Amino acid sequence: MTDDSTDAPRDSREVRHATGNAGRATAVRAPSAVRRLADRLAGLVGLASDGESPRAEPGLAASTEIGGDHGSAAPATDAQRPLPPGASVSPSVPGAGVQSSPPVGGRRGVDFEVVSTRRGLGTPGALLFLVVLGVIAWMAGSRGYRWVSEQLDPPGDPTGEIVLTLPPGSSTASISDLLGDHGVVPSSRAYEWYVRFKGGPAFQAGEYTFQSNSSVWETLAVLEAGPSRVAQAAQQSLTIPEGLTVAQMAALLDEVEGLSFSGRDFGEAIRERPVLSLVAPVPRVLPDGVIEPAEGQLFADTYFFDSQTSAEQLVALMVDRLDAVLTDLGYDDAPRRVGLTPYEALIVASMIEREAQRPEDRAKVARVIYNRLARGWSLGLDATVVYVVGESELTAELLAVNSPYNTRVLVGLPPTPIATPGRASLEAALNPEDGPWMYFVLTSPDGTLSFSETDEEFQRDKAVCQELGLCG
């Protein structure tokens, strides 16, 4: 398709510029569309209109000739003499018998070669353009904000009741689709992302009574209140213990009878999603030696299944539960509180989970980790080596394993979590106890850890550990 504006016929009329006593004139063809645009601009900035008496414009000499040959000017030639921006066209000898010519389009002072004069024709137009542009940007921003607000809280009051049954194993995505398909919320995606970023309640499967045209927060209030009738489908529970790896979870699922999927299906469902939790970097380039990219991103909890639950649904539910807990604990504020990204704080929580057996030791273990990071020391944690070699009894050879997880050799955090942290460890990673400790070691069969500031103190505690046969 051809743009009509590019094929318009050219006007045969000519605009001539007299150059005074030089005896030379330049003829330039001016398209009619351009002349009409110039006429409008001239009207906007207040130039003389049709029928007004000829008058010199500031910056344009009164004797400038536009549109014809007068006085002693020679016939027009094809040669052009361009004028510098802002220059005025005037005869070499002022007032030497040069008569004023009729203006182009009935207006005086519009010269397509002299586009800048002392009056500043561009300034009002530029200001007007900026004002119009600002108004358009404001209107677009206001409209966008209003649109987003209406997706979360639609105009008008909630209307008729809608009874929906949320089945066991439902994820945030499946619930949002169900609510959107039945008109409970105006946008299923808006509901899903609001819950993912703000956090939502842990709900019980069953029957809920919603109202159509509800806001996101009104819908969440219904979920928090619980079902009016608990789902009666046959269910079985599964508890994922804290501190397990993804591989250990898959092995555990193989031992559960009545599931519609296997541990291998569970592993494949994880690998189909390159990034699980909202705190995981996107995209993330992992170094060589990473064992499981999804490690630590599935929350340890008790889950309920029925015969129709799939591996994908379980993975989605475990990830949703983790994101809800992280949001509730304030992991978005991790950079300010502990100087790490939310994902790095998750890595710290996984190490706390594997190192601390007693709840009162978790925040102290977190402090040792942060103190060592601050001083540029290696963390020296046996748990990260155990994660790589799969052996709890560590020999000198195993402790020297070449791996990005070997915190006895390398400085800094391992590339991924090493286990699934529970809520207590997640909280400890974000709230380390104040203290100068740089070391800890197991000194009691009940799991008690002893913390020390100096190497001398640590060696004394380590001797106790060795005497009890708790460490090598």
KELUM-652184 format. One record per atom (N, C-alpha, C): x, y, z. Coordinates in pm, whole numbers, plus 50000, padded with zeros to 5 digits. Atoms other than C-alpha are relative to their C-alpha. Example, Ala and Ser with C-alpha at 12.3 -4.5 7.8 and 13.67 -1.06 7.14 Angstrom:
REM residues 2
500894988150000512304955050780500905012050000499184988149994513674989450714499235010950073
This chain:
REM residues 472
500864988050000500005000050000500885012350000499204987850011501355034349908499385011050083500454988849919501135063450147499685011749909500404989250089499155091149971500855012350017499254987849976501255118050131501315000249926498725000350070504355106349947499835001549850500234999450144502735106949600499285012749957500744987850036501115141449610500745007649891499354992550107501805162249291500635012750054499304988049958504265190949328499355012449939500524987350047503045226849291500985006149902499124994550103504405243648979500455014050030499604986449968504655277549142501385000250062498644998749952508105290149239500075011150103499704989849901509405309449534501405005149971498704994450037512215333049440500525008650114499344992049900514735349449674500935009749929499084990150057516335381949564501185001550092498784998749920519885385749682500625013749984499544986250003520165423349643500815002949876499184995450112522885438949422500844989049938499225010950060524495405349361499454996049866500585002950130522125402349065499724985449979500255014250015521355366049132498774996350081501215004649930518095348949230499984984850001500105014549987517375313849347498544995949997501385004850012514195295249248499904986450067500225012549929512915267749476498534996249988501385004550010509815247249414499494996350138500595002749868507605246349720498734991749985501245008050008505055217649748498865007150073501174993249942501565229649823499754995650143500225004749863501335207650134500935007050096499044993249914504465223850275499585014450020500434986049986503135258750199498835001150096501134999349909499885251050378500444998350145499485001749864501825238550683500675012750048499344987549962503905270250679498985010850033501044990149972500745291350662499424997950139500565002749867499385274050972500975004350110499014995849901502625279251162500065015050011499964985449997502645315551061498815005650076501174995449927499125319451192500124997650149499865003149858500005302651522500905009950072499064991149933502915325851594499675014649977500474986250007501015357351493500555008049886499564992250115502405367051151498795006549932501074992450066500435390350924499054990849927501015008250067497185375450795499585006649871500484994850128495375380250468499435013950017500594986750001494585416150391500705009950089499324990549914496985431350647501035007649917499024991750070499295458950538501364994250014498655005349992502865448950457500735006350118499314995249883505035451250766501254991550019498745007249981508635441850835499944992150129499935008449882509075412951074501355001750067498714999249932511765414651340500924989349946499045009650051514855398351195499914997849852500145000950145513565399950835499965014149945499964986450055514475431050633498735002849923501274996450065511465450150496500084999049850499884999950145512865449550145500184986149942499865013650052513075411450116498934997249897500965003150107511425399949790499714985150001500425013950001509445367549793498944998349893501035003750094507615354349489500095006549864499964994450134508705375049186501255008049977498864991850038511335396248998499575014550003500324985949989511315433449088501285007849996498874991050000513565463249051501064995349904498885003250085516985455448917500434985650011499605014049984517015418449009500064993149866499845007350125518245396148730499064988249995500875011850009516195366848596500544988650086499645011249911516145336148817500834989749928499195011050053518735308848762499814987850089500115012349921519025272748883501004999550114499015000149892521985281349109499365004150131500564996749869521195282249480501115004850090499084995249897522905302149749499334997850135500645002649870521965286750086500385010650101499794990049896521575310650377500224993150133499795006149867522885303250724498785001550087501174998849910520275296450994500045013050077500124987649924519005328251155500355012449920499604988350078520185351050868498795007049943501044992050065518075379150721500395002549856499764997450142517715385050351499705014749974500194985750025518225421850260500935004549889499154995050108519655442149970501315005450055498714994649960523285452949979499905014750031500204985749976522125489049959498585001850049501364998849948519145495250187499195010449928500944990650059516145511350019500345004049860499614996350135517675511649667498944996149901501075001750097514385511749482499424986249994500565013550001513345476749582498615000450059501394999649955509595472249613499644986950068500485012049930507835448349844499104992049909500785008850087506315418349666498864993850075501145006449933503035400449737500484988250083499585011349916503385375450022499474986849947500435013450038503145337849967498794996150084501185004249927499675325050058499325011250074500634988849934498605360150159500655003650132499344996949874501105361050452501445004149972498664994950019504385379050487500974993850100498945004249910507645366650632500214985050009499805014449996507355329250565500934996149887498995003350100510515318350382500524986150033499645013849971511215281150350501504997850003498565001149990514945287350314500525006650127499644993249877515125311150612499054995150108500915006349906513635289050884500205004850142499754995149866515095306751186500215014949997499874985549994514635343451262500185004250144499784995049865515285365351564498754998850085501225001249924511665362451657499884986150064500025013549941512205324951723498704992949974501265006650033509375308351534499894986250065500065013649947510375274251679499694999350148500165000849855510155283552049498574997550045501395002949959506345285652089499554986149957500395013250048505915254551877500624988950084499335010149919508495235152080499364998950138500655000249869506885245452408498634993249992501315006150018503475235852275500124984849984499785014450021504845202152161500314993050132499645006049873506375195152505498794999150093501205000049917503135204752680499064988849956500885010550052501105181952452500554986250032499375012849971503625153752497499844996450147500175002649858503465157352875498584996050035501405003449975499675156652871499704985749955500225013550051499695125152657500624989750093499345009449909502215108052889499224998650130500795000549877500155117353194498734992149981501245007250027496965104453033500274985049986499685014250018498685071752932500314993550134499695005449868500095066953283498774998350086501225000849920496765074453446499114988649953500845010850054494965050753213500584986450037499385012649964497525023153278499824996650147500195002249857497305027553656498554996150029501415003149979493505027353638499694985849953500265013550053493564995553426500504989550098499465009649904495834977353673499144999450125500844999549880493704988853966498704992449979501275006650028490564975953798500174984949988499785014550004492164941553747500074994250141499935004649861492734939354122498715002850076501244996049931489584957354237499045005849897500854995350109486924959553963498975010150049501034990449960484434988353963498684993050029501305005849963481054981554116500134990750119500045008849883480014959754407499984985349957500125014450028480374921754423498524996249986501395003850027477244904454296499754985650044500515013249962475814869154295501044990450052499115009849938477294840154488500394989149900499465010750084479474814054317500654989850093499465010649915480204780954491501004991949918498945007250070483514765254389500654990250096499285009949922485304734254510501465000149958498565000150026489074736954537500534986250037499565013849973490544701954504501334999850073498705001549935493484689354709501135001249897498854998550090496874698054559499905011849906500134988450090495644730054393501145009850025498934990249992498424754854317499425014049981500454986250022498234792654295499515002049858500394998450141498074790453914498654993649972501275006850028495234765153911498845007050070501074992749931493234784754170499675012849926500254987450072493684817253976499214997449872500755003350122492454800553656498544996850034501365003649959489424786453840499205012550035500694987649961488554820553988499715008849881500214991750118489014838453658498964994449906500965006450092487024813053453498565001850048501364998949946484014816853685499635014450038500364986049980484134854853705500095005050142499844995249862485094857254071500905012250002499084988650015488014880153985500055003649852500004995950141488344900653664501174994549921498815004750072491834887453580500684989050081499345010949930493274853653674501495002750017498574997049991496814865753599500285010450106499804989749897496434896553818499914993850138500125007049870495264874354107501264991850027498865008849980498124849854054501255007850039498774992549972500894876054048499895007950129500174993249872499414895154341500324990450115499765009849894499454863454553501474996050005498605004150003502954854054437500905010550064499154989449949504434887954528499625004350142500444995549869502334896354834499824988550100500245011349911501774861454969498524997750022501405003349979498534843355028499854989650110500225009449889496944821155292500184985549955500035014450025497494783755316498564995550018501425003049997494054770455234499774984950014500425014049988492204738055300499114996749882500835004050113490724719355009498554998450045501415001149966486944720755002499145009549922501014992050068483884741054907499995014350055499984985949961484004779154911498905007549927501024991550062481344805354843500595013749975499464987150042482654835254649498875008649943500904991350072480954865054488500685004649872499444995450125481434875054126500365014850011499544986150004483184907954050500635004250134499354997349872485204905654373501425005149977498614995850005488524922354443500894988450043499075010549962491654901554498499994998150152499945001349854491704909254872498694994550058501265006149955488004900454912500024984949976499905014250032488734867054744500934993050098499075005949904491724860554970499384998850138500675000749870489574868155275499104987750009500845012050003487194840255170500874987550020499115011549988490114815955136500554998950142499475000249864491504826055476498964994950100501075004349909488124819555640499804984849998500135014450008488264783355524498764995649925501135005050080485824761355331498744998150084501265002649932482174758355418499774985050013500085014649993482484721155349501334994349953498715005950036485734701355349499804989849889500085009450111486364681755032499974985750052500215013649949485224645955080500764989549921499265009750081487474630054820501024992750088499035007849923489694602454952501375006549990498724993249997492964618355060501004992150082498935005349918496274607555196501035010950020499024989649967498914628655361501404995149975498595002950019502594630255289500795011250066499174990049934505104647955510501414999649941498654998550051508294660555347500855005750113499204995049888510864663555629500935011449957499044989350025513084694055655501394994149985498625004350018516664690155539500234989949891499825009550110516034666155249500475007149874499664995250134517514670554905498904996049903500995003750102515484667954583500074985149972499845014450026516914633254522499384991850113500595007249887515884622254871498495001050001501464998650012512364635954816499454990049898500465009250104512044615754495500014985650052499925013549943513164584254679498874997750099501095001149902510624591254953498664997749930501265001450074507794594454698499834985949945500095013850050508644560154558499514990450106500435008749890507824545454899498545002350040501384996849963504364561554920499054992449907500965007650080501564538754804498785008549967501234993350040498534551354616500195012849921499774987950081500204580254433499874996649852500155002050145499514584754063501285002949924498734997050066503164593353994501134994250084498835005749934506634581154084501015011050033498934990649971509774597454215500665005149874499424995750128511104598353861499125010549935500924989950053507984617253747500185013450074499784988149918508594641654031501265007449953498764993950047512174647753915499865006249862500214994550134511094652853553499145012650004500834988049987508414677753659500835011950047499114989249953511124697953837500885005049886499094996150107513454697753538499295007349887500754992850104510694710453309499865014850033500104985949958510704743153508501405004750035498614995849975514154759953479500145008550125499984991949878513284784253757498714997350075501185003549922510924775054038499555011850086500404989649906510824800354322500205013949942499864986050042510414837654275501345005950040498724994349956513694843554459501174995149915498915005250083515744823154210500295009849887499664990750109517654844853960499494994949867500505003650134516284845553603500725008649896499575014049999518074834353398501254998650086498855002149912520794818953613501024991049932498925007950058524104807153470500724993250115499415007649890525294779653702501384994849961498665005150032528944769353725500014984949986499845014550009530204734653648500004994050140500015006849872529624710353928498725001650079501274998349930526124721554026499224986849994500645013249990524224690754143498535000649962501434998850027520574701854137499605014850005500354985750002519544737154023498785003550084501244997149926516144734154196500144997450149499825003349859517654724554532499575011550090500394990049902516114742754828498775008049964501134991850044513174756754628498654993150019501235007349971510574731354745499834999750152500164998449855509114737355091499664986850067500275012149922509174709555349498775002250085501274998349929505664704955485499194987249984500935011250018502724680955506499025003549890500884997750115500754677955183498994988849990501095009750013497494660355099499784996949852500145004750137496884639854786498694992549984501045009550037494084622454610500504992249880499565008950108494204597154330500275007449870499844992550124494194624654067501185009950004498904990349988497104645554197501184995649913498875002850089499984647853948501305005050062498694995449953503704652954000500155015149978499934985750029503424687453836499245008250104500784993049899500734697554085500725000350134499275000249874502844686654380501165009949997498884990650013505874706154255499505014450011500544986349996503764737354197499545003750140500484997249864502204734354543501155002450096498844998549912505594730554715500745013149975499364987250033507044760454531499155011650051500904989549951503984781754609500115001650151499914999549854504274772554976501305006850043498734993649967507944782754984499925015149978500104985750030507244816354817499125007250101500874993849900504424823055062500735002050132499244998949875506734816355359501075010749988498964989850020509564837355215499405014050002500674987049999507134866055157499605003850141500434997449863505774862955509501185003850090498824997249919509304863455657500725012749958499374987550045510314894155454501304998049926498765002650072512964878955228500325010749895499714989050091512604908354988500935010350064499194990349927514374928455257501374994450038498735006349965517374904855277501225008749971498814991750024519854929255112500255010150111499814990249893519254954855386500304993350134499875006249868519094930455675501274991850016498805008549987521974906655600501005002249887499054996950107523644921055288500094989549892500035010350104522694891755063498715001149921501235000750076520164886054789499074989950067500905010149943517034866154883500434985749970499565013650035518424835854698501234996050082498825003049918521764838154881499614997350145500495002649864519904840355212499354986150008500575013550005518044808655107501114989550008498855009249993521434791555056500494999150144499575000049860522474802155407499034991950086501005007449922519204788255548500164985049982499835014550023519894754455386501204994650078498835004449922523324752655554499674999850149500445000049860521784762255889499194987450029500845011849982519264734155843500834987350018499185012049995522014708455793501005000150117498994999249895524374721056066499415000650141500574997949866522074730256357498904989950027501015009749962520104703056534499005005750101500874994149898518664724356815499535013849955500534987050045516404754556751500825011850052499294988649942518434776956987501375002449936498694998350063521594771456781499935006149861500114996050140520244782156442500485014349977499624986050020520634819956480501495002250025498564998849975524174815156617500804994549882499345005350120525174793256321499945010449888500134989550101523844820756095501045011050024499034989449969526054846056277501424995749963498675004850037529174824456232500195000949849499904999450147528454821955858500205014449954499894986150042527994859555821501325006350046498714994749953531074867456034501144995349911498945005350086533234844855817499945006249860500134993450130531854859555495500555014250006499554986249986532564894555625501525001050006498544999749989536214885855700500704993649881499405006450117536734867555372500584986350030499565013549967537264833655539499174989849924500815011250049536204800455397499044995950111501005003549899533074787955571500384987550078499535011949930534624754155655498914991050052501145007949954531274736055680500054985949942499995013950046531294698155665498744996549920501275003550065527644697655553500045002149850499944997650145528474712255211500814989049931499215011050057531094684855153499184987249999500885011749994528654658055265499015000249885500954998650110526194671455006500614995249868499345003850125528764665154730500344985149998499485013750002530264631754831498974989750042501035009349958527144616454985500404991250115499525007749886529084603555284500055008950123499974992249877528684615055642501334998750073498675001849942532054600755750501025005649901499134992950093534564624655593501464997050030498565002249991538174614655532500725012349947499204988850050541014638355447499875001149848500144999850147540644628355081498655005849959501334994750033536904635755078499915015050030500044985849964537444669255249500735008749898499284992450102539704679454960499344998949863500675002150127537124671454690499925013149920500044988450089537204694854390498555002649960501424997050025533704710254390499715014350044500394986549957532114744854408499265000050133500685001249870530334731754720500994998050116499035002849895533594725154911500385013050071499764987549928533484754055159501204999050095498765001049925536554740455337501165005549918498934995550090538634750355035499695013749941500364987850070536724778054858499405010350096500574989049923535714812054995498665003949940501314995850047532094823054973498964989150013501135009449991528724805654942500084989549891500165009650110528064773854747499025005649898500824994150107526234779854416498504998350017501425002549977522884765554532499804995850145500255006149869521194754954854500454985450000499565014049989522274720754983498904991150057501105007749944518914709855128498755008850002501244992649987515334720155189499895005650142500074994349865515274744555483498565001150049501304997749939512364746155724499825014750035500314986049968510714778155841500955005750106499134995049894512884780756155501385003849946498694996850059516104779755952499905012049906500214988350086514694804355699499955012850083500104988249913513904828155983501355003450061498684997649941517344823756142500955006449900499114994350101519104831955814499775015049983500324985850014517344865555809500165007650131499894993749868517764872056184501124993650081498905006049926521244861156297500165006350138499774994849864522034864656666501295008150003498794991849987524544891656757501074992350078498915006849931527944877656856501265000049917498724999550070531654876256768500484986449952499545013750023531754838556705500504998049857499435003650130533904825156423500034984849980499925014550007533734787756501498824993950076500915008249918531314761156624500324985449975499745014250012531594723956684499034992650092500915008349922529374695956817500714995150128499385004049874530104689257186499084991850089500915008249919527174667957303499194990949909500805009350081525274637257177498585005349972501354994850024522034657257206499985010749891499944990450109523224680056924500435014050038499584986749956524494709157132501285004349929498834994250064526964731556949500665009850096499254990249922529704751257123500595010349904499564989150087530584785156974501195007250062498784993549950533934802957004500445011049904499514988650077535694834456888501414997849949498595001950037539334823456876500274985449965499605013650038541104793256733500354991850124499665007049878542374784357079498764994350068501265004649942538834781957212499394988749917500555010250090537774762056908500734986650018499245012449984540584736456951499634993050130500435005849873539524731257313498664992949984501325006150022535904724757205500094987949907499855011150093537024702356921500534987650071499475011249923538954680757166498874992750074501165006049934535694674957356499214991649900500735007150106533984664957032500694986749965499265012050034536734639956955499974989750114500065008949886536684625357306498674992450005501335006250000532964618457270499754991749875500175007650123533504602656930498995006149905500984993250085531294628556763500625005749873499334995050119533914640556515501394993949993498695006250020537204628556366501145009650028
